[in-house]
Amino acid sequence: MKITDPDCRVLVTGGAGFIGSHLVDLLVAKGLRVTVLDNFRNGRRENLAEAGRTGRLRVIEGDITDAPTCRTVMAGGVDSVFHLACLGVRHSLHDPLENHHVNALGSLQVLTAARQAGVGRFIYVSTSEVYGAATAFPLTEAVATWPTTVYGASKLAGEHYAAAFGTCYGMPVVRVRPFNNYGPRAHFEGDSGEVIPRFILRALAGEAPVIFGDGSHTRDFLYVKDCAEALVGIAACDALVGDVVNLGYGEEVRIDEIARLIVAAIGRPDLKPEFSAERPGDVPRLWVDPAKLRGATSFKPRTRPAEGLVATVEYYRELLRADPGCLSHMQTRNWEVA
């Protein structure tokens, strides 16, 4: 049963997280019944509050590395799986073994349970970090993968597992490589903290953004709600089954330019960035060629960067107003968290 069918049953692993929760919101808004599997290590229950009020959401607290849990969430029938649960790039710098365990072995557990349950479509959500030290830009799916971190390598391992399940067992798998997402609910705390919310919260508190390196690194930023729409379109696209596809906006922006745009949006252009030594394994450049995605689906980003940044600033302004202590959950060198 395809995701376009109103009776389609969907599982989202990591559905209480940043991208996952926006995807869940969109799926239930389409009238689908959704199960979320999340251990709430990085995900938040409040991210699912709106979807929970629809009566079409089931939430199971559990871990993707546990085989019985993976079988349990598939029980009763699942037609489509979006596999997003993982530990992130900065976590991999201080705990590479756990990062591999969750991202690679956990993906294998979810794939195995999905195969046993006869899932009709499996969307493996990877990362642009698999490209790592690539030098051909903009990045197409044909560019060789050279991950520079265990995170990138472990997510690439999950890609290969997904492809193998497609080849060996005929599982309808699509591998998706999202580039950097931003927007409401983006992680700012601990080793999952992302650059845009960290810049925003520091600036709102009157503190300068901290840039690791000289600011010349680039990223391709996509608003999270646009990402969710694209993922649903990818799941519905038969032509992408068995394939890999990039998911991004299609423009590269320097990190120091992002800092400038944020302090300007907040009304604090006087806050000049502080520069610090580069993080280990940091990818210098990420810029996507979205031609394959746009050719296979009707996806086109709705949200221009300036519009998305304003909405994101307002979200964190409200967050800081409601919880002034949230800044205490940010560590400057958050890849060193033990």
FENNOR-V437708 format. One record per residue. RES is the residue in one small letter. PHI is phi in whole degrees, 0 to 359 (none if undefined). Layout:
RES;PHI  RES;PHI
//
This chain:
m;none  k;278  i;292  t;282  d;278  p;296  d;266  c;297  r;256  v;240  l;247  v;239  t;278  g;71  g;287  a;265  g;277  f;296  i;292  g;302  s;290  h;292  l;296  v;300  d;305  l;292  l;296  v;290  a;295  k;277  g;90  l;277  r;265  v;235  t;251  v;250  l;249  d;206  n;266  f;61  r;286  n;247  g;287  r;234  r;298  e;294  n;295  l;257  a;299  e;295  a;295  g;296  r;287  t;280  g;79  r;250  l;239  r;242  v;244  i;242  e;275  g;182  d;244  i;290  t;278  d;261  a;299  p;300  t;296  c;298  r;291  t;297  v;290  m;275  a;298  g;89  g;102  v;228  d;268  s;225  v;239  f;253  h;259  l;247  a;301  c;191  l;250  g;270  v;293  r;288  h;301  s;295  l;286  h;254  d;214  p;297  l;293  e;294  n;300  h;297  h;301  v;285  n;285  a;269  l;295  g;301  s;296  l;296  q;295  v;293  l;299  t;297  a;295  a;294  r;296  q;297  a;273  g;70  v;300  g;277  r;203  f;235  i;257  y;270  v;267  s;267  t;198  s;293  e;297  v;294  y;285  g;48  a;272  a;302  t;236  a;258  f;230  p;293  l;282  t;261  e;293  a;277  v;292  a;296  t;269  w;223  p;300  t;253  t;228  v;297  y;302  g;301  a;292  s;289  k;291  l;293  a;300  g;298  e;301  h;295  y;299  a;298  a;297  a;295  f;294  g;292  t;287  c;283  y;243  g;73  m;289  p;285  v;248  v;235  r;255  v;240  r;246  p;289  f;268  n;296  n;265  y;214  g;138  p;304  r;79  a;301  h;291  f;239  e;263  g;56  d;279  s;262  g;298  e;255  v;295  i;294  p;296  r;291  f;301  i;298  l;296  r;296  a;294  l;298  a;272  g;81  e;251  a;289  p;297  v;254  i;249  f;267  g;97  d;265  g;90  s;276  h;301  t;239  r;221  d;247  f;263  l;235  y;294  v;297  k;293  d;294  c;299  a;299  e;299  a;296  l;298  v;295  g;296  i;295  a;297  a;273  c;266  d;296  a;294  l;267  v;298  g;84  d;242  v;238  v;217  n;282  l;224  g;199  y;278  g;106  e;226  e;260  v;227  r;292  i;295  d;292  e;289  i;300  a;300  r;297  l;297  i;290  v;294  a;292  a;296  i;276  g;87  r;233  p;295  d;286  l;279  k;273  p;300  e;262  f;253  s;226  a;300  e;299  r;285  p;295  g;75  d;294  v;285  p;287  r;209  l;223  w;210  v;263  d;261  p;271  a;300  k;296  l;297  r;290  g;283  a;269  t;230  s;268  f;295  k;212  p;305  r;271  t;253  r;289  p;306  a;298  e;294  g;295  l;294  v;298  a;297  t;290  v;301  e;296  y;299  y;283  r;298  e;293  l;298  l;293  r;295  a;284  d;219  p;301  g;277  c;296  l;298  s;292  h;271  m;260  q;249  t;301  r;262  n;284  w;277  e;263  v;299  a;269
//
